[in-house]
C-alpha cells in the first residue's frame, strides 16, 4: 500500500472506531446529552485525524532514517507518547470550551481519555500492522547482493 494511502486509511479507520466508542462513553461519564457528546467526539476525531496524518508522516520520516528496522515495543510506545502528547495539547482547550469548564477540569477529563487512547493507539497500530503489513519505513531492507569489483 502506498505510504500516503496507508496513512489516510489507517487514520480514518482508527477514528471511526474511536468515535463509535468514545461518543457514548463521554455522554455517560460527563452527563452530556448523547448528541452533544458524539458531537464532541466527532470534533476531537477531526482534530485527531489531521494530527494522525501529520504525526505519522513525521514519525515514518524519522523511522526511515533509523538503522534498526521494524517496530519494537519501545518504538511503538514512543509513537504512542508522541501522538497522544500532541493530541492533549490540542484537545484540552476544545474540551474546556465544549464542556464549558476550566482548562484544568478538561485536562483531568482528557487524561482519563488519554489512558484509554494510549492503550488503544498501541493496540490498534499493532493490529493494523499485523493485518496490512508494516509500512515501507519499518520494513526490513532487502539484502542487496554484493558484487565483487572487477579484477
N, C-alpha and C positions, 0 to 999 in steps of 0.2 A: 504494500500500500504506500502510495506517495506520502512523504512526511507531512505536508500540509493537510492533505485529505485525512490522514490518520489523526492528526491533532484535532481537526474540526469534529470528526466522527466521535472520537474519544470524549471530547468536551461536551458535546450535545447529549450523548448517552449518559455521561456522569451526572449532568444537571437534571435531566429528565427523571432519573431515579431519585435524585436528591429532593426535588420539588414534591414528588409523589409521597415521600416520607416526611419531609420537614414541614410542609404546609399544615397538615392536620396536627402534628405534634406541637407546633408553635401555638396553634389555636387552643389546644388543650392546656398547655403549660402556662400560657400567659393570659388566659381567659379573654382571648380576642375572638371576634366572630370569624367563622371559617373563611369567609370571602376575604376579609382583611388579612388574615394570617397567610392564606395562599397568595394573596397579592404581594405581601412582604417576601414570601419565599420566592416568587417569580422575580421580583426586583433584585433580590440577593443573588438569584441564579443568573440573571443577566450580567450583573457585575462580575460574578464568579466565572461565567462563560468567557467573557472578554479577558479576564485575568488568566484563566486557564490557558487560553491560546497564546497570550504573550509570554507567560511564565514558562510554559513547556517549550516554546521556541528558544528562549534564553537557556533553559536547562539543557536541552538537547544540543545546543551550540557548545556549551561548556563541556557536556558529556563527550562530544565528538573529539575534543582536544585531550581527553584523558588517555593515558597509556593502558590502564586496566579497563577492559571491556566488560559488558554485562551489567546487570543491576543487582547488586548485593543488597542485603537488608540495610546496611549502613547508607548506601546511596538512595534507597527508597525512603528511608527516614529523613535524609537531608532534603529530598524532594518534597516530602510532606510538610516539613518545618518551613521551608521557603515559601511554598504555595500558601499554606494556611496563615503564616505570619503576615504576608502581604494582604491577604484577604481580610484579616482582622482590622488592619489599618484602614481599609476602605469601607468595611461594612458597619463598624461601630457607629459612625455618625448617621448613617442611613437608618439603622435600627433605632437610635435615640430619637430621631425626628419622627419616624413612623409610629413608634410606640408612645410618643410624647413624653419622653422620660429623659433623665440625665445621661451624659456620656458614661458615667460610672455604672449605672444600672444596665445600660446597653452593653457595656464591656463584660459585666458579670454574666449577662444572658448569652452574649456571644461566646464567652469562654466555655459555657456548657455545650453550645452548639459545636464549638471547635473540637471539644473532646470527641464527639460523635464523628465529625468530619475528618479528624486526623486518622482515626482507625479506618473509616470508610475510604478515604483517599488512598491509603496504602493498600488496603484490600482490593479496591476497585482496579487500581493500576496493575497490581499483580495478576488479578483475574483477566483483565483486558489483555495483558501481555501473553498470558497462557493461551488465550483463545485466538488472538490475532498475531501473535509473534512479537518479538522485540522490534523497536524502531531501528532504522539504519544506524543511528548514533550509538546504539548499545550492542548491535550485532557483532559477533566475532569477525574480525577481518580475515578473509580467506588468505591462506598462505600463498605467497607468490613464489613460484619455483625460482630458485637461484640458478642462474646460468653462468657457467664459468667463463671468464673473459678469454677471448681467442689468444692462442699462444704467440 
